Amino acid sequence: MKEHPDHLAAAWGELVATARRTVADGLVVGTSGNVSRRLRDLILVTPSGVPYDRLGPADTTAVDLEGHQIIGTLRPTSELPMHLTVYRHTTATAVVHTHAPHATAVSTLVTELPPIHYMAAAFGGPVRVAPYALYGSDELAAHMLDALRDRTGALLQNHGTIAYGDSLDQALDRTAQLEWMCRVWLTAHSVPGHTPSLLSPGQLEAAGAQLRGYGQRGHQG
Protein backbone atom coordinates (compact mmCIF):
# COMPACT_ATOMS: atom_id res chain seq x y z
CA MET A 1 0.00 0.00 0.00
CA LYS A 2 1.39 3.40 -1.00
CA GLU A 3 1.77 6.12 1.59
CA HIS A 4 0.13 9.50 1.01
CA PRO A 5 2.92 11.96 0.02
CA ASP A 6 2.09 14.32 2.89
CA HIS A 7 2.22 11.45 5.39
CA LEU A 8 5.53 10.26 3.99
CA ALA A 9 7.01 13.76 4.08
CA ALA A 10 5.91 14.25 7.69
CA ALA A 11 7.38 10.89 8.71
CA TRP A 12 10.69 11.70 7.01
CA GLY A 13 10.79 15.08 8.71
CA GLU A 14 10.24 13.45 12.09
CA LEU A 15 12.98 10.91 11.38
CA VAL A 16 15.50 13.62 10.43
CA ALA A 17 14.59 15.63 13.55
CA THR A 18 15.18 12.55 15.70
CA ALA A 19 18.54 11.88 14.05
CA ARG A 20 19.58 15.47 14.72
CA ARG A 21 18.58 15.07 18.37
CA THR A 22 20.96 12.13 18.74
CA VAL A 23 23.80 14.47 17.81
CA ALA A 24 22.55 17.37 19.94
CA ASP A 25 22.14 15.06 22.95
CA GLY A 26 25.68 13.68 22.61
CA LEU A 27 24.55 10.18 21.71
CA VAL A 28 26.46 10.13 18.43
CA VAL A 29 29.35 12.00 16.83
CA GLY A 30 29.02 12.98 13.20
CA THR A 31 27.15 10.29 11.28
CA SER A 32 28.03 7.40 13.57
CA GLY A 33 24.43 6.46 14.46
CA ASN A 34 21.30 5.77 12.45
CA VAL A 35 17.54 6.00 12.80
CA SER A 36 14.64 4.29 11.06
CA ARG A 37 10.86 4.27 11.07
CA ARG A 38 8.41 1.72 9.73
CA LEU A 39 5.35 2.72 7.72
CA ARG A 40 3.55 -0.53 6.98
CA ASP A 41 6.02 -2.43 4.74
CA LEU A 42 8.14 0.65 4.03
CA ILE A 43 11.21 1.41 6.16
CA LEU A 44 12.41 5.01 6.20
CA VAL A 45 16.07 5.07 7.18
CA THR A 46 18.90 7.58 7.45
CA PRO A 47 21.37 7.33 4.56
CA SER A 48 24.99 6.29 4.96
CA GLY A 49 27.62 8.93 5.67
CA VAL A 50 25.47 12.05 5.31
CA PRO A 51 25.52 14.60 8.18
CA TYR A 52 22.00 14.93 9.56
CA ASP A 53 21.99 18.72 9.32
CA ARG A 54 22.32 18.38 5.55
CA LEU A 55 19.31 16.09 5.09
CA GLY A 56 16.20 17.56 3.50
CA PRO A 57 12.95 16.34 1.91
CA ALA A 58 14.75 15.47 -1.36
CA ASP A 59 16.99 13.04 0.54
CA THR A 60 14.16 10.73 1.63
CA THR A 61 15.53 7.19 1.73
CA ALA A 62 13.38 4.06 2.13
CA VAL A 63 13.63 0.30 1.65
CA ASP A 64 11.26 -2.62 1.88
CA LEU A 65 11.52 -5.36 4.51
CA GLU A 66 13.94 -7.25 2.27
CA GLY A 67 16.27 -4.27 2.06
CA HIS A 68 15.49 -3.32 -1.55
CA GLN A 69 15.60 0.44 -2.02
CA ILE A 70 12.17 1.85 -2.84
CA ILE A 71 12.69 5.59 -2.46
CA GLY A 72 15.77 7.76 -2.98
CA THR A 73 19.22 7.55 -4.52
CA LEU A 74 21.33 7.86 -1.36
CA ARG A 75 22.66 4.54 -0.06
CA PRO A 76 20.87 3.44 3.17
CA THR A 77 22.81 3.17 6.40
CA SER A 78 25.40 0.40 6.62
CA GLU A 79 23.54 -0.86 9.71
CA LEU A 80 20.45 -1.70 7.67
CA PRO A 81 20.66 -5.43 8.63
CA MET A 82 20.14 -4.55 12.30
CA HIS A 83 17.15 -2.32 11.60
CA LEU A 84 15.47 -4.85 9.31
CA THR A 85 16.05 -7.65 11.83
CA VAL A 86 14.27 -5.65 14.53
CA TYR A 87 11.27 -5.02 12.27
CA ARG A 88 11.05 -8.63 11.15
CA HIS A 89 11.02 -10.01 14.69
CA THR A 90 9.26 -7.39 16.83
CA THR A 91 6.30 -5.02 16.72
CA ALA A 92 8.64 -2.00 16.54
CA THR A 93 7.75 0.99 14.39
CA ALA A 94 10.96 2.91 15.18
CA VAL A 95 14.62 2.02 15.84
CA VAL A 96 17.49 4.18 17.10
CA HIS A 97 21.14 3.07 17.00
CA THR A 98 23.87 5.20 18.61
CA HIS A 99 27.47 5.17 19.74
CA ALA A 100 26.59 6.73 23.10
CA PRO A 101 29.88 7.03 25.06
CA HIS A 102 28.92 5.71 28.50
CA ALA A 103 26.92 2.84 27.03
CA THR A 104 29.78 1.94 24.70
CA ALA A 105 32.20 1.98 27.64
CA VAL A 106 29.95 -0.35 29.64
CA SER A 107 29.69 -2.70 26.65
CA THR A 108 33.44 -3.34 26.95
CA LEU A 109 33.26 -4.28 30.64
CA VAL A 110 30.30 -6.61 31.21
CA THR A 111 28.00 -9.02 29.41
CA GLU A 112 24.93 -7.41 30.98
CA LEU A 113 24.37 -3.95 32.44
CA PRO A 114 24.09 -4.55 36.20
CA PRO A 115 20.60 -3.61 37.51
CA ILE A 116 21.73 -0.32 39.04
CA HIS A 117 18.33 1.38 38.67
CA TYR A 118 14.70 0.32 38.48
CA MET A 119 14.33 1.80 34.98
CA ALA A 120 15.96 -1.40 33.74
CA ALA A 121 12.46 -2.81 34.13
CA ALA A 122 11.28 -0.49 31.35
CA PHE A 123 13.47 -2.51 28.98
CA GLY A 124 11.99 -5.81 30.14
CA GLY A 125 14.83 -6.54 32.59
CA PRO A 126 18.61 -6.18 32.78
CA VAL A 127 20.00 -4.95 29.46
CA ARG A 128 22.19 -7.51 27.73
CA VAL A 129 25.38 -6.94 25.72
CA ALA A 130 25.46 -8.44 22.22
CA PRO A 131 28.88 -9.98 21.44
CA TYR A 132 31.07 -8.02 19.07
CA ALA A 133 30.78 -8.51 15.32
CA LEU A 134 31.74 -6.36 12.35
CA TYR A 135 29.44 -3.38 11.91
CA GLY A 136 26.85 -3.77 9.18
CA SER A 137 27.14 -7.56 9.21
CA ASP A 138 24.43 -10.20 9.43
CA GLU A 139 26.43 -11.67 12.32
CA LEU A 140 26.01 -8.47 14.32
CA ALA A 141 22.28 -8.42 13.55
CA ALA A 142 21.98 -12.01 14.82
CA HIS A 143 23.86 -11.22 18.04
CA MET A 144 21.69 -8.15 18.54
CA LEU A 145 18.47 -10.13 18.09
CA ASP A 146 19.55 -12.62 20.74
CA ALA A 147 20.36 -9.79 23.15
CA LEU A 148 16.95 -8.22 22.47
CA ARG A 149 15.05 -11.35 23.45
CA ASP A 150 12.18 -10.06 25.66
CA ARG A 151 13.91 -6.67 25.74
CA THR A 152 13.40 -3.32 24.02
CA GLY A 153 17.05 -2.30 24.07
CA ALA A 154 20.54 -3.75 24.11
CA LEU A 155 24.20 -2.81 24.22
CA LEU A 156 26.51 -3.79 21.36
CA GLN A 157 29.98 -4.81 22.55
CA ASN A 158 32.68 -2.25 21.67
CA HIS A 159 30.11 -0.50 19.51
CA GLY A 160 27.06 1.22 21.03
CA THR A 161 23.33 0.85 21.61
CA ILE A 162 20.15 -0.27 19.91
CA ALA A 163 16.63 0.52 21.12
CA TYR A 164 13.20 0.32 19.56
CA GLY A 165 9.68 1.48 20.34
CA ASP A 166 6.22 2.32 19.10
CA SER A 167 7.40 5.76 18.00
CA LEU A 168 10.60 7.63 17.30
CA ASP A 169 10.16 9.55 20.55
CA GLN A 170 9.90 6.32 22.54
CA ALA A 171 12.91 4.74 20.84
CA LEU A 172 14.98 7.86 21.46
CA ASP A 173 13.79 8.15 25.07
CA ARG A 174 14.84 4.54 25.68
CA THR A 175 18.23 5.24 24.13
CA ALA A 176 18.76 8.23 26.41
CA GLN A 177 17.59 6.23 29.44
CA LEU A 178 20.03 3.44 28.63
CA GLU A 179 22.90 5.89 28.29
CA TRP A 180 21.95 7.46 31.65
CA MET A 181 21.86 4.08 33.43
CA CYS A 182 25.26 3.22 32.00
CA ARG A 183 26.64 6.53 33.22
CA VAL A 184 25.21 5.92 36.72
CA TRP A 185 26.75 2.44 36.89
CA LEU A 186 30.15 3.62 35.65
CA THR A 187 30.13 6.47 38.18
CA ALA A 188 29.20 4.22 41.12
CA HIS A 189 31.53 1.44 39.99
CA SER A 190 34.49 3.82 39.82
CA VAL A 191 34.44 4.76 43.53
CA PRO A 192 37.41 2.98 45.18
CA GLY A 193 36.59 0.62 48.02
CA HIS A 194 32.86 0.52 47.32
CA THR A 195 30.63 -1.86 45.39
CA PRO A 196 27.35 -0.50 43.99
CA SER A 197 24.17 -1.98 45.43
CA LEU A 198 22.09 -3.70 42.77
CA LEU A 199 18.39 -4.48 42.52
CA SER A 200 17.11 -8.03 42.87
CA PRO A 201 14.93 -9.72 40.24
CA GLY A 202 11.96 -9.31 42.58
CA GLN A 203 12.60 -5.60 42.97
CA LEU A 204 12.85 -5.16 39.20
CA GLU A 205 9.64 -7.12 38.68
CA ALA A 206 7.80 -4.92 41.17
CA ALA A 207 9.16 -1.79 39.50
CA GLY A 208 8.07 -3.09 36.11
CA ALA A 209 4.54 -3.66 37.33
CA GLN A 210 4.40 -0.12 38.70
CA LEU A 211 5.89 1.40 35.56
CA ARG A 212 3.16 -0.15 33.44
CA GLY A 213 0.67 2.13 35.19
CA TYR A 214 2.91 5.21 35.12
CA GLY A 215 2.05 8.45 33.37
CA GLN A 216 -1.14 9.89 31.89
CA ARG A 217 -3.70 7.75 30.13
CA GLY A 218 -3.60 8.22 26.39
CA HIS A 219 -0.02 9.54 26.45
CA GLN A 220 3.26 7.74 25.90
CA GLY A 221 5.95 8.13 28.51
C-alpha positions in Angstrom: 0.0 0.0 0.0 1.4 3.4 -1.0 1.8 6.1 1.6 0.1 9.5 1.0 2.9 12.0 0.0 2.1 14.3 2.9 2.2 11.5 5.4 5.5 10.3 4.0 7.0 13.8 4.1 5.9 14.2 7.7 7.4 10.9 8.7 10.7 11.7 7.0 10.8 15.1 8.7 10.2 13.4 12.1 13.0 10.9 11.4 15.5 13.6 10.4 14.6 15.6 13.5 15.2 12.5 15.7 18.5 11.9 14.0 19.6 15.5 14.7 18.6 15.1 18.4 21.0 12.1 18.7 23.8 14.5 17.8 22.6 17.4 19.9 22.1 15.1 22.9 25.7 13.7 22.6 24.5 10.2 21.7 26.5 10.1 18.4 29.3 12.0 16.8 29.0 13.0 13.2 27.1 10.3 11.3 28.0 7.4 13.6 24.4 6.5 14.5 21.3 5.8 12.5 17.5 6.0 12.8 14.6 4.3 11.1 10.9 4.3 11.1 8.4 1.7 9.7 5.3 2.7 7.7 3.6 -0.5 7.0 6.0 -2.4 4.7 8.1 0.7 4.0 11.2 1.4 6.2 12.4 5.0 6.2 16.1 5.1 7.2 18.9 7.6 7.4 21.4 7.3 4.6 25.0 6.3 5.0 27.6 8.9 5.7 25.5 12.1 5.3 25.5 14.6 8.2 22.0 14.9 9.6 22.0 18.7 9.3 22.3 18.4 5.5 19.3 16.1 5.1 16.2 17.6 3.5 13.0 16.3 1.9 14.7 15.5 -1.4 17.0 13.0 0.5 14.2 10.7 1.6 15.5 7.2 1.7 13.4 4.1 2.1 13.6 0.3 1.7 11.3 -2.6 1.9 11.5 -5.4 4.5 13.9 -7.3 2.3 16.3 -4.3 2.1 15.5 -3.3 -1.5 15.6 0.4 -2.0 12.2 1.9 -2.8 12.7 5.6 -2.5 15.8 7.8 -3.0 19.2 7.5 -4.5 21.3 7.9 -1.4 22.7 4.5 -0.1 20.9 3.4 3.2 22.8 3.2 6.4 25.4 0.4 6.6 23.5 -0.9 9.7 20.4 -1.7 7.7 20.7 -5.4 8.6 20.1 -4.6 12.3 17.2 -2.3 11.6 15.5 -4.8 9.3 16.0 -7.6 11.8 14.3 -5.6 14.5 11.3 -5.0 12.3 11.0 -8.6 11.1 11.0 -10.0 14.7 9.3 -7.4 16.8 6.3 -5.0 16.7 8.6 -2.0 16.5 7.7 1.0 14.4 11.0 2.9 15.2 14.6 2.0 15.8 17.5 4.2 17.1 21.1 3.1 17.0 23.9 5.2 18.6 27.5 5.2 19.7 26.6 6.7 23.1 29.9 7.0 25.1 28.9 5.7 28.5 26.9 2.8 27.0 29.8 1.9 24.7 32.2 2.0 27.6 30.0 -0.4 29.6 29.7 -2.7 26.7 33.4 -3.3 26.9 33.3 -4.3 30.6 30.3 -6.6 31.2 28.0 -9.0 29.4 24.9 -7.4 31.0 24.4 -4.0 32.4 24.1 -4.6 36.2 20.6 -3.6 37.5 21.7 -0.3 39.0 18.3 1.4 38.7 14.7 0.3 38.5 14.3 1.8 35.0 16.0 -1.4 33.7 12.5 -2.8 34.1 11.3 -0.5 31.4 13.5 -2.5 29.0 12.0 -5.8 30.1 14.8 -6.5 32.6 18.6 -6.2 32.8 20.0 -4.9 29.5 22.2 -7.5 27.7 25.4 -6.9 25.7 25.5 -8.4 22.2 28.9 -10.0 21.4 31.1 -8.0 19.1 30.8 -8.5 15.3 31.7 -6.4 12.4 29.4 -3.4 11.9 26.9 -3.8 9.2 27.1 -7.6 9.2 24.4 -10.2 9.4 26.4 -11.7 12.3 26.0 -8.5 14.3 22.3 -8.4 13.6 22.0 -12.0 14.8 23.9 -11.2 18.0 21.7 -8.2 18.5 18.5 -10.1 18.1 19.5 -12.6 20.7 20.4 -9.8 23.2 17.0 -8.2 22.5 15.0 -11.4 23.5 12.2 -10.1 25.7 13.9 -6.7 25.7 13.4 -3.3 24.0 17.1 -2.3 24.1 20.5 -3.7 24.1 24.2 -2.8 24.2 26.5 -3.8 21.4 30.0 -4.8 22.5 32.7 -2.2 21.7 30.1 -0.5 19.5 27.1 1.2 21.0 23.3 0.8 21.6 20.1 -0.3 19.9 16.6 0.5 21.1 13.2 0.3 19.6 9.7 1.5 20.3 6.2 2.3 19.1 7.4 5.8 18.0 10.6 7.6 17.3 10.2 9.6 20.6 9.9 6.3 22.5 12.9 4.7 20.8 15.0 7.9 21.5 13.8 8.2 25.1 14.8 4.5 25.7 18.2 5.2 24.1 18.8 8.2 26.4 17.6 6.2 29.4 20.0 3.4 28.6 22.9 5.9 28.3 21.9 7.5 31.6 21.9 4.1 33.4 25.3 3.2 32.0 26.6 6.5 33.2 25.2 5.9 36.7 26.7 2.4 36.9 30.1 3.6 35.7 30.1 6.5 38.2 29.2 4.2 41.1 31.5 1.4 40.0 34.5 3.8 39.8 34.4 4.8 43.5 37.4 3.0 45.2 36.6 0.6 48.0 32.9 0.5 47.3 30.6 -1.9 45.4 27.4 -0.5 44.0 24.2 -2.0 45.4 22.1 -3.7 42.8 18.4 -4.5 42.5 17.1 -8.0 42.9 14.9 -9.7 40.2 12.0 -9.3 42.6 12.6 -5.6 43.0 12.9 -5.2 39.2 9.6 -7.1 38.7 7.8 -4.9 41.2 9.2 -1.8 39.5 8.1 -3.1 36.1 4.5 -3.7 37.3 4.4 -0.1 38.7 5.9 1.4 35.6 3.2 -0.2 33.4 0.7 2.1 35.2 2.9 5.2 35.1 2.1 8.5 33.4 -1.1 9.9 31.9 -3.7 7.8 30.1 -3.6 8.2 26.4 0.0 9.5 26.5 3.3 7.7 25.9 6.0 8.1 28.5 
